[in-house]
Amino acid sequence: MDRSRVNPRPGFARLLSSRCDILFCRVPAACRRDGFRHGIACLVIQMKYSRVYVDAIGYELAPVVVTSNEIEQRLSPLYEKLKIQPGQLEAWTGISERRWWPAGYPLTSGATEAARRALEQSNVAARDLEVVIYAGVCREQFEPATACGVAANLGISPDASIFDVSNACLGVLNGMVDIANRIELGQIKAGMVVSCETAREIIDYTIQRLLEDMSMDALTKSLATLTGGSGAVAVLLTDGSFSREKRHRLLGGVTKAAPEHHLLCRWGFESLLPAAVNKVDSILPQSVTHAKFGSLLPQLVQQKVSGLLPARVSHAFTQFMQTDSIGVLRFGVDLGLNTWRSFLSKIGIAPEQIDKVICHQVGKGHREQVMSALGISQQKDFCTFPYLGNMGTVSLPMTAAIADERGFLNRGDRVGFLGIGSGLNCLMLALDW
């Protein structure tokens, strides 16, 4: 074996080890036979940081308070048909209220306000930001990046990198890791992750669908959707050179995934036209439709309608969101436990050395099972879902900011950010507060 192809050159090793931990593993026989004969090295690279700080977390609360009772009132025909007593939505989820933006509120406005609040808490000016990442699930358009609108509002330097990332509820944490890597490598001194989520539209669509399909199956698949809240957040990361007072050191993190469960939770768009075509087919007697056109009728109708209607109508889409709550909870807890164990091992800390945790805000049942599985006392956890709901990417960082404001997070605390998102993906970060 040519060992020069397996082990990095000494200089290369020093370069890498200055920014991350490199573990050379004992290689199984199968790897030696199949991989190493082709010169493939086995490395495990950990996210560890020595010069990355969270300088500030700014947030903007959506102004419209919507209670679970109000949502149940809109669903009263469904509740009556299924003989469900009022108050069950809060009982099932632990969420009494959530917040929404006014109808038509621009996502860039919320993200911009959160970003300004973060900058106000720091000694960093907008022109100092070398990276701006928008990480929300909700976006204003397919292109350009929503981050561009936020950057324009803030007056970001033209030399900055500006782009979006998307990874369900993990988006903000993924953005933090991207900026942290750039800071650790000495590429930049400051960057910001922003997000603004809105739940009004998808919940309105969901309520409409539930009143059309008044079944327990439809309600079960929509329960998670009804927990949605709205808000905006901005996380400012620096190399620590701007301020030494309020900064919180980022120690490192671990990520794991279980993509085989990617169908458990889906949020997207579906075309209205195929449903209309199928409706036409179902109205006419089968003997008539198939005698004349056979199975071609739906395609013929669709082509005709598409030719007559404007593109914006003939290709109209509506939102949908479906969640297998039981499956997400079951496999999400398993993934969270695996990630937690790897997190403690690779960061090099014992469970009792974690003073506080901030988790993604799903609901009561999720919190109880995750805390129990990980062996974490609920006294170490701060939650906001009872009055803010599940705000997707915004939930965890905003919860951290509120926990800091209310004195739950104290100087010197070792804090774990425990994030999970559909996919399934899990990312945990450790900070010295």
ABEGO torsion letter per residue (X at the ends): XBAAAABBBAAAAAAAAAABBBBBBBBBAAAAAAAAAAGBBBBBBBBBBAABBBABBBBBBBABBBBAAAAAAAAAAAAAAAGBBBGAAAAAAGBABBBBBBBGBBAAAAAAAAAAAAAAABABBAAABABBBBABABBABAOBBAAAAAAAAAGBBAABBBBBBBBEAAAAAAAAAAAAAAAAAGABABBBBBBBBBAAAAAAAAAAAAAABBBAAAAAAAAAAAABBBEBBBBBBBAGAABAAABBBBAEBBBBBBAAAAAABBBBBBBAAAAAAAAAAAABBAAAAAAAAEAAAAAAAAAAAAAABBAAAAABBBBBBBBBAAAAAAAAAAAAAAAAAAAAAAAGBBAAABABBBBBBAEAAAAAAAAAAAGBBAAABBBAAAAAEBAEAAAAAAAAAAAAAAGABBBGBBBBBBBBBBOBBBBBBBBBX
